[in-house]
């Protein structure tokens, strides 16, 4: 619990920074106004914070923060939720690509920061990474297509 108190300010600042960058990207690249993006971005930020807190509070160490965020998002956007219509309407005003922008920026910083260790992996690591990305994309596409045919 001490760790969460120490890391919470940094986490809040990171989420706030991601929200601001995403809102600017949403406004510039996708034509949504700043004001109409606020509720959807706050919902997404709240989901991120809630999942982060749950990953620390619930003593199941095998569950990642991303899984907790996904569970929360599914619960508040599912038909059983009384706020599902509002949540979906607000988050619909946020372009997916505008949210991906800060994530890719963070990934770039991480790779740039650990460039020496990345170079040690060499070409083999790059080939494996390309296959992982391609495989993830292809399997996700096939599953999406399968579910679209089923439902």
C-alpha positions as CSV (number, residue, x, y, z in Angstrom):
1,X,0.0,0.0,0.0
2,X,2.9,2.3,0.6
3,X,4.0,1.8,-3.0
4,X,0.7,3.0,-4.3
5,X,0.8,6.2,-2.2
6,X,4.3,6.9,-3.6
7,X,3.4,6.1,-7.2
8,X,-0.1,7.7,-7.3
9,X,1.0,11.3,-8.0
10,X,3.2,10.1,-10.9
11,X,0.4,7.9,-12.3
12,X,-2.1,10.8,-12.1
13,X,0.3,13.1,-13.8
14,X,0.9,10.5,-16.6
15,X,-2.8,10.0,-17.1
16,X,-3.4,13.8,-17.2
17,X,-0.6,14.2,-19.7
18,X,-2.0,11.4,-21.9
19,X,-5.5,13.0,-21.7
20,X,-4.2,16.4,-22.8
21,X,-2.1,15.0,-25.7
22,X,-5.0,12.8,-26.8
23,X,-7.4,15.8,-26.6
24,X,-5.1,17.9,-28.8
25,X,-4.7,15.0,-31.2
26,X,-8.5,14.5,-31.2
27,X,-9.1,18.2,-31.9
28,X,-6.4,18.7,-34.6
29,X,-6.6,15.4,-36.4
30,X,-10.2,14.3,-36.2
31,X,-12.2,17.5,-35.9
32,X,-13.8,17.0,-32.5
33,X,-14.0,20.1,-30.4
34,X,-12.0,20.3,-27.2
35,X,-15.1,20.7,-25.0
36,X,-17.0,17.7,-26.5
37,X,-13.9,15.5,-26.0
38,X,-13.6,16.2,-22.3
39,X,-16.3,13.8,-20.9
40,X,-15.1,10.9,-23.0
41,X,-11.4,11.5,-22.1
42,X,-12.3,11.8,-18.4
43,X,-14.2,8.5,-18.6
44,X,-11.1,6.8,-20.3
45,X,-8.8,8.4,-17.7
46,X,-11.0,7.3,-14.9
47,X,-11.0,3.7,-16.3
48,X,-7.2,3.8,-16.5
49,X,-6.9,5.1,-12.9
50,X,-9.5,2.6,-11.6
51,X,-7.8,-0.3,-13.2
52,X,-4.4,0.9,-11.9
53,X,-5.8,1.1,-8.4
54,X,-7.6,-2.3,-8.6
55,X,-4.3,-3.9,-9.7
56,X,-2.8,-2.7,-6.4
57,X,-5.8,-3.3,-4.1
58,X,-7.0,-6.7,-5.3
59,X,-4.5,-9.3,-4.2
60,X,-4.5,-11.3,-7.5
61,X,-0.9,-10.7,-8.8
62,X,-1.5,-12.7,-12.0
63,X,-3.9,-10.0,-13.3
64,X,-2.3,-7.1,-15.1
65,X,-3.5,-3.5,-14.9
66,X,-4.6,-3.7,-18.6
67,X,-6.9,-6.6,-17.7
68,X,-8.5,-4.6,-14.8
69,X,-9.0,-1.7,-17.1
70,X,-10.6,-3.9,-19.7
71,X,-12.9,-5.5,-17.0
72,X,-14.0,-2.0,-15.8
73,X,-14.6,-0.8,-19.4
74,X,-16.7,-3.9,-20.2
75,X,-18.8,-3.5,-17.1
76,X,-19.6,0.2,-17.5
77,X,-20.3,-0.1,-21.3
78,X,-22.2,-3.3,-21.2
79,X,-26.0,-3.4,-21.5
80,X,-26.3,-4.3,-17.8
81,X,-24.8,-0.9,-16.8
82,X,-27.3,1.9,-16.2
83,X,-24.7,4.4,-17.5
84,X,-23.8,2.4,-20.6
85,X,-25.6,4.7,-23.1
86,X,-24.0,7.8,-21.7
87,X,-20.5,6.3,-21.6
88,X,-20.7,5.0,-25.1
89,X,-22.1,8.3,-26.4
90,X,-19.2,10.3,-24.8
91,X,-16.4,7.9,-25.6
92,X,-17.7,7.8,-29.2
93,X,-16.5,11.4,-29.5
94,X,-12.9,10.3,-28.9
95,X,-11.0,9.0,-31.9
96,X,-9.2,5.7,-31.2
97,X,-6.1,7.0,-33.1
98,X,-5.9,10.1,-30.9
99,X,-5.6,7.9,-27.8
100,X,-3.0,5.7,-29.5
101,X,-0.7,8.8,-30.1
102,X,0.6,9.1,-26.6
103,X,1.0,5.3,-26.2
104,X,3.2,5.2,-29.3
105,X,5.1,8.2,-28.0
106,X,5.8,6.4,-24.7
107,X,6.9,3.3,-26.5
108,X,9.3,5.4,-28.6
109,X,10.7,7.0,-25.5
110,X,11.2,3.6,-23.8
111,X,12.9,2.1,-26.9
112,X,15.1,5.2,-27.2
113,X,16.0,5.1,-23.5
114,X,17.0,1.5,-23.7
115,X,18.7,1.7,-27.1
116,X,21.9,0.1,-25.9
117,X,20.1,-3.0,-24.6
118,X,17.9,-3.0,-27.7
119,X,21.1,-3.1,-29.9
120,X,22.4,-6.1,-27.9
121,X,19.3,-8.1,-29.0
122,X,20.2,-7.5,-32.6
123,X,18.5,-8.5,-35.7
124,X,17.0,-11.6,-34.2
125,X,15.0,-9.6,-31.7
126,X,13.8,-7.3,-34.5
127,X,12.6,-10.3,-36.6
128,X,10.9,-11.8,-33.6
129,X,9.2,-8.5,-32.8
130,X,8.0,-8.2,-36.4
131,X,6.5,-11.7,-36.3
132,X,4.8,-11.0,-32.9
133,X,3.3,-7.8,-34.2
134,X,2.2,-9.4,-37.5
135,X,0.8,-12.5,-35.7
136,X,-1.1,-10.4,-33.2
137,X,-2.6,-8.3,-36.0
138,X,-3.5,-11.4,-38.1
139,X,-5.0,-13.4,-35.2
140,X,-7.0,-10.3,-34.0
141,X,-8.3,-9.8,-37.5
142,X,-9.3,-13.4,-37.9
143,X,-11.0,-13.4,-34.5
144,X,-12.8,-10.1,-35.3
145,X,-14.0,-11.5,-38.6
146,X,-15.2,-14.8,-36.9
147,X,-17.1,-12.9,-34.2
148,X,-18.7,-10.6,-36.8
149,X,-19.9,-13.7,-38.7
150,X,-21.3,-15.3,-35.5
151,X,-23.0,-12.3,-34.2
